[in-house]
Amino acid sequence: MDFDFYNVLDHLQPQQRALTFTASTAGCLNAIAF
């Protein structure tokens, strides 16, 4: 599998990267909390 999550993030705009990170973190927290 050649997909590199961090490499993809590097190509995103910093703001987009922050939103993506926040969304994924919130998703993980929701999965743990519920």
Buried (B, 14 or more C-beta within 10 A) or exposed (E): EEEEEEEEBEEEEEEEBEEBEEEEEEEEEEEEEE
